[in-house]
Amino acid sequence: MISTTRPRSRSRPGSTLSFYLRNGAVVGIIKLASVPLVLSISVLLAHWLGPQEYGLYAIAWSLAVIGAAAASGGVSQFLTRRVAELHKSGRQPEVRPHIAAAMVLVSLAALLFLLLLAAGWSARALPLPLTGGTVVLIFLAAAFIGVINIGSAALRGLERAAEGQLYLLILAPAASAAALLLMISLTGSRTAWAALAAMAAGYGLGAVLAQLRLRRVTAGFSGPATAARALVRPAAAQSKTYIAYAVLMILGLQLNLLLVGVLLQAEQVSYYNLADKAAQFAALPVGILELLMATRVVSLYAQGNLTALRKLYLTLTLAGFAAALLIAAPLFVFGEEIIRLLLGQTYASGIYPVLLLLLAAQLLRAAFGPLTVMLLMTGHQAYCVASQLTGAAVLATATWLLVPHYGLQGAGMAATAGVLAAYLPLAAGGYRTLGLRLPLL
């Protein structure tokens, strides 16, 4: 008997293009919608708190972001890859136990972060202006962001990247803004502590909503599966290099701000933090592409199709860099006028000079393309760890040497040097393992 079943057709170039256009549009809309939202919150905080208190808030929030990375960053990267593998191979019942194991790891890591933060604060080992209440709020914010990261990672592995970003970029910040406005109207408190409490409350709501949605998405994944408890140790062992990478990456992103807080005044921290937020808009296209391509990279690498993988990298690098240039150009030309319009001349004079340097750093990052995702999703994360170690070392050294002499401009120069130091070994690793060639450098 001759089977009439048609063989499954291979993915065509057109279908790949439509995938990125369709899903890129959705994720892009979410990310672009988050830009005015985050900017509005930053402007509100800057006006509400003033440069001094806003600088203190920026330091505390930076520590919360580092804590979230320590608790969930590496686990979430591993979870995305593992869920994508299970989903592609039809082993959906294994997805929920892996998510539960990841949540256990995040909970334990968040508690460890709290103990280290409390110990550093009580021993005055952290040369930063923190209070006991601020330490607790930093922990809560870090834990809530970590929970959202796990939900977002699992949804990304299930090819629902847009949904995962919705909770992280829209719902949680919107809830934070609502809590902030409520606190202003009820208490009138204009302190960094009050602002941090409002942000923690908003991200707490986002964490709850993200987990509820994830449960609904995976509700139909029934069948025999390994117990979540049995997966905790193997997941921790397999994700340790991911964890090292995530901690180093977020430390590299926040290290400049923390060192500025140590070497300069809190007022200068507020200028640097706002300039950094504005500069990161230029990296928005690359971030969108990295979110979308994770599952595609896992699939192509599992098939051994390195040719398609290299073509994907080349195409997305060129597209991401061109889009980054389009975003950065008006900030280069009209950045000072935009800042003056939103925040006044005092902020414009402090932010614009360092903004130019930070924009250069983001364009340099875009020129290297999505190398990180390529290596993380193919099991070559050790190169990512090495690159982040190199970048963090150069960033810290350059900041310490340049900031005392050049102020915030020195911090901007150090950021550019750190990006270059991190991405050169990353590019070498991509070429050695996957044959990826840089199209622009």
N, C-alpha and C positions, 0 to 999 in steps of 0.2 A: 504493500500500500504506500502510495506516494503522499508524503505530508504536504499539506497546502499552507502550512504555517510559514509566513514570510520571515526571513532573518531580520533581526533588529538592525536598523540602518545606523551607520556611524554618524557622529555629529558632524554636520557640515559647517563650513566657514560662515555661511549666512546665519545659521542658528546661533553660533557663538557670538556673532556681532549683535544679533537681536537680543540675546541674553544680556549683554553689557549695556545696550541702549535702554532696554526696558527696565532692568533692575537698577542700572546706574541712575536713571531718571528718578526713580522712587527714592533711593537712598540719597541722591543729590538734593531732592526737594526737602527731605527731612533735615539733612545737614545745613542746607541754606536757610531753612526756617529757624534752625537753632542759632544761627549767627546773630540776627537782631535780638533774639531772646537773651542770649548770653551777654551781648553787648549792652542791652538795656539793664540787666542786673548789675553789670560792672559799673555803668554810669550811675545808676541809682545808689550803689554802695559808695562810689567815690564822692558823690554829692552829700550823701547822708552821713558818712563817717568823717570825711576830710582826709587829707594825705596821711596824717599820723596814724589814725585808727585803721584806715584802709590798709596801710602797710602792715600793721599787726595782724589784721585779718588775712592778708595774702600769705604771710608766713605760716599761720596756723593751717590755712587751707592747703598750702603746699605740703605740709607734713601729712595731712589727711590723704592727699593724692598718693604720696609715697607709701603710706600704710596700706592703701587699697591695692597698690601694685604688689606690695610684699605679700598681701593676703590672697590675692586672686589672679594677678597678672599672668604668671606662668601657668597656673592651673587652667585658666580660661583658654590660653593658647593651645595647650595640650587637649583640652576638652573639645575645642572646635575640630581639631584634626581627628580625634577618636570618634566623635559623633558622625563626622562626614564619612569616615571609613565604614562605620556600622550601617549608616543610612544607605550608602551606595551599594553595599553588599547584601541588603535586605535583612539585616539582623537588628531590626528596630527594638525588639524586647530588651536588648542589652543597653539601650540608650538611657533609660531611666535610672538603672543602678549606677551608671557612670556619673550621671548628674548628681545623684545623692552622695556618692563618694567625693565628688568635687566640693560639694557643700560642706562636708565634714572637714576636709582639708582647709577650706577657707575659714571656717569657724575657729579651728585650732590656731591657724596663722594669725587671725585677728586678735585672739586672746594673747598670743605671744607678743604681738606688736604693742598691745596695751601695757603689758608688763615692762617691756623695754622702754617705752615712752615714759611711763610713770617712774621707773628707776632713774632714767636720765634726768627727768625734771626734779625729783627729790634730791638727787646728788648734785644738782646744778651743773651737770655735765653738758647740758644743752645751753649754749650762750645766747638764748633767745628769750624774749619777754613773754613767758607763758605763766598761766595760773592753773591751779588744780582743776577748776571747772573747765578751762579751755582744753586741758589734756583729755578729759572725759568726752567732750564734744568732738575732738579730733578723732578719737577712737570710734565713736558712733558713726561719724561721717565716713570714715575709712571702711568700716564693716558694711554699711549700707551700699556704698559704691561697689564693694567687692561682690555682694550678692547680685547686684544688677549686672556686673560683668559676667558672672557665671551664667545667668539667664540669657544675656546677649550672645555669649559664646556658643551655648547650646543651640539657640535659634539660628545662628549663623551656620553651624554645622548641618542643620536641617534645611539649608538654603532659604532661610527666612531672615536674611541680614537686615532688611528694612525694619522688621518688627523689633529686633533686638536694639537697633539704634533709636527707635522711637522712645523707649523707656529711658535710655541713657541721655539722649540729647534734647528731648522735648518734654516728656512728662515730669521727670525729676526736676529739671531746672524751672519749669512752669510752677510746680508745686512749691519750690523754694521761693520763687518770686511772690507767690500768694502769701506764704508764711511770713515773708519779709515785710510786705505791705501791712499785713494784719498786726505784726509786732510793732511797727511804727505807729499805727493808729491807736493801739491799746496802751503801749507803755511809753512811747516817745524816746526809748533808750537808743542812744547813738554810740554804741560801743562795738568793738570787734567781736566780743563774746556774744552779743545779741545777734549779730549778723551770722556768725557761725552756727548758732542754735537754729536759726531759720533755715539755713542751708541743710543742716543735718535732718531736720524734720521733713523737708521736701524730698531728699534722697531716700529717706526711710519709706515714704509713701511709694516712691518709684520702685523700691526693692520689693515691696509687697505685691504691687501690680504686676511686675515682671515675673515673679514666681507663680502667681495665679495663672497668668497667660501660658507659661511654660507647662504647667500641669494640664491645662486644657489641650494643648497641642499634642502632648505625649499620652493623653488618656487612652488612646486606642492601641498603644504599643503593648499588647498583652502577649503572654507566652512564657516559657521557661527562661529564666535568666539567672546569672550569678548574683548572689547576695551583695548588696552595696558594701557591707562591712568587709567582705573579702577583697574588695577592689581598692580599699583605701591605701594600703601599703604599696601594692603594685603601681597604682596611679601616682603616688608620691614619688616612688623611685623613678618612674618613666618621665615625670614632669619636672624633675629637679633642675635640669638645664634650662627648661622653659622658665622656671621660677627665677633662676639666676639672671637670665636675660631680662625678664620683665622688671625686676628690681633695679638692675643696672640702667635699663632704659629710662625708667621714670625718674631715677635718681639723677641721671644725666640731664633730663629736662628740667628738674626742679633745683638742681645743685646751684646753678648760677644765682637763682633768686635767694636761696638760703644764705649763700656766701655774701651776696649784696647786703642782706639783713645783718650779717655779722660785721662786715667791713664798713658799711655806710649807715645812714639813718633810715628809720622806717618810712619816712617820706620818699626816699629814693627807691625803696622797695615797691611802693605804690606805682611810681612811674615805670619801673622795669616790668612789673606784672602786667600793666595795661598795654605796654608796647609789645610784650610777648604774645598776649592774646590777639592783638591786631595782626601781628606778623604770621601767626599760625593759620590765618585765613588763606594765605598763599599755598599752604600745604593741603588744603581741603580736597582738591581733586585727587591727589595721591592717596589720601585716606579713604576716599570713596572706593577707588579701584582696589585697594588692599582688602577692604571688607568683602567685595564681590568675588574676588578671584580665589579666595582660600579653598573652597570646595573644588573648583576647577583645577587648581594646581595639584591637589591630592589625587584627583581622578587621572590626570594626564601622567603623573609620575608613577602611579600604580600600573598604568598600561605600558610604561617604558617609552612613552612618546616624548622624548627629549626635544625633538625638532619642533613640535607644536608648542612645547613649553618655552623654548627660546623665542619663538615667534610671538607668543603671548607677551613675554617680558618686553621685547623690543617695541611692540605696538603700544602697550600701556605706558611705557616710560615716555615715549614721544608725546602721547596724548596728555599725560599728566603734567609734563613740563610745560607744554604749550598753554594748558589751562592755568597753571600756576603763574606764568608770565602775565596772562590777561588779568588775573586778580591783583598781582603785585604792582602793575603799572600805575593804576590810579592812586594807590597808597604811596608810591614813590613821589608822584607829582603833586597830589592834593592832600596828602596825609596831614600836614600841619593845619590846613584850613578845616579839615574834617574834625580833628581833635579840638581845635579852638571852638568850633560850633557846638560840639557836644559837651565839653568840659571846661572851656575857658582858657585864657592865655597862660595861666600858671601851669596847667597840665600840659598844654601844647609845647611850651618851652622845655619841659622836662622829658616828654615822651618822644617827640619827633626825631631828635638826633640818634637815639638808640634804636628807634624803629627802623631806620634805614639799614643799620647793620644786621638787625635780626631778620629783616626781609631777605637780605643777601644770604643768610644762613639757611632760610627755608627754601630759597630757589636752588641752592646747592644740593640740599636734600632731595628736591624734586628731580634734579638732573640725574641722580643715581637710580631713580625709579623704585618699584616695589621689591627691592632685593630681600628685605627682611622676610616678607611673607613667602617668597620663593624658597628660602632656606629653612624657615620654620616648618612649613607644611610638607617638606620633603625629608625631614629628619636630620637636617644639618644645622641644628640650632647651636651647636658648639661654636660655629663661626660667629653667630650673633652675640654670644656671650663674650668672646674675645674682642669683637669690635666695640662693644659697649664698654668693656674694661679700658680699652685704649682711649676711647672718646672721653670717658669720665675722668681719666687721669689727666689728659691734656686740658680738658675744660677746667678742672679744679686748679691745676697749676697756673694756667694762663689767667684765670680770674684772680687768683691770689696775688699774682705779680702785676697785673695791669690795672685792676680797680683802684688801688691806692693812688696811682699816678694819673689815671685818665677817667676815673669815676664810672658813670654808666656806659660811656663809650668803650671803656676797657672791658666791661662785661659783655657788650655786643661783639667786640673783636674776639673775646674768648669763646663765645658761643659759636662763631663761624669756624674757628680753629677746631673746636670740639666735634662739630659735624664732619669736617673733612677728615679728622683723625679716626672717626668711627666708621665712615663709609669706604675709605680706601681698603682696609682689610676685608670689609664685607664684600666689596667688588671682587677682590682676589679670591675669596671663598666661593662666590657665585660662579666665577670662571673655572675654577679648579674642579668643582663638583658637578656643575650642571652645564658648563660651557656657555654661560651667559656673558655676552659682550656689551659693554656700555655703548649706547648709540651716540652719546653727546660728549663724552670726555675721553 
